[in-house]
Each structure stands twice: as structure tokens, then as C-alpha cells.
Amino acid sequence: MMTPRSATHALMRRLASAPGALMLAVALTLPLPHGRVADSETCAVDGGAAKESADMASPERATERLAAEDAARLTAAGLIVPVDGVPRENLRDSFNECRGLHRHEAIDIAAPLGTPVIAAGDGQVVKLFNSVPGGLTIYQFDPDEQFAYYYAHLNAYAPGLSEGAKLKRGDLLGYVGTTGNAAAAAPHLHFAIFRLGPERQWWQGAAVNPYPFLNDANR
């Protein structure tokens, strides 16, 4: 009677004399430890399903869809250039420019010192903050709390402006300045838009280029 060990040796001798393709086919049918199937079989099944799932909801498609939704909301908001008297044609898209080691993720709107800064859209003041880089700043949420509008380097706030104030597009917020890390010889408003996360944190969000969405104030 053939023992299990001699049977195994006989099988291995037969496999050794078989053509390469046959050896591979037989080897793939052998069970692996703990009943796990061969990795090549797992990849053939799971890999196909994963690819189909990735094709249906790839990161690129999700990003494009989110960008389209942002654009629709911001276009509907009818935002205006947030510096009084500055036409859209004077704006320059500096969103992707490098500033030191970081991307700018905002636009700078040059204007004389003390030029009124106005609300780009409707919403509510959620934070007045004096920061080292931004100087006197304002964080405003849009009415649906989907976006934050950020105004920086102000020379001063508008009289009576306070956190919680309800704003209408064009309301006075403050005045163009050079506070924070702005150059003293180049007064401007640093304006940014952030898509808020689910926690609605005024200091955190995903940057959205404001340049395409700002219109002349008289529109």
C-alpha cells in the first residue's frame, strides 16, 4: 500500500516530467494552507470587480463632479468683486502661483490704501481675526454654509462690524490695507474661497479659485 509520503513523491515526479503549461495548470489547482485559493484566482475575480468600481467612481471623476457642483453654486451666488470701484477686467488670476513653498490659492486685488472692501455675496460674518500672515481678516459663510469667503490684509474693519452680522452683497466690510505680511508699498485685498467641510470650521476647507466667479459690482 502506498503511503501519503510516497504518493506525494510520485505526484511530484509526474509533475516534474510534465510540460511547463501542464505543471502550472496542475499547481494552480492545489489547495493552499488554511483553504485559501491561489492569489492569481483572487486577482482575476476581485481585480475585475475593483476595476469596475474604480471606473464607476474614480477620484478624477469625483473631483470633476465636485468642481462642477462648486461652479454651479458660486455662479448662482452672483458674487461681485469685493473691492469698491475695481472692475473685473482689472483682476488677475494668481490662484495657482507659487508663494514661497505654497500655492497662493487666492487672488490679490490691488487698490489704494483705504479703498472700501465690500461683501462678495450674501452671508454671515463668522470670524474677525488678526493673524500674522493675513493681518486683519474676515471669514464670511455663504447663506447655505457651503463656502467661506476670506478677506485679508485689511487696514480696518467697517464701523460696527461684528461676528454674527448678516451681510448682503455689497455691504461695507472694511478697507484695503497692508496688515499682516503684505508689502507696505502694495496695498491690496487678498480674497479666497474655501469649500467648507461637514464640521463647518471657519479656518479649514478646500480652496476654490474665486477668479471665474467675480463679476462687476453694478451687475
Protein Blocks (a to p, Z undefined) as FASTA:
>chain_A
ZZfklmmmmmmmmmmmpcfklmmmmmmmpccehhiacfklmmmmmmmmmmmmmmmmgfkl
mmmmmmmmmmmmmmmnopacfbehiafklpccfklpcehjbcfkiacddddehiacddfb
gcddfbdcddfklmpadddddfkopaccddehiabdcehiaehiacdehiafbdcdfehj
bdfklgcdddddddddfkopakbccdddfklmpccfkZZ
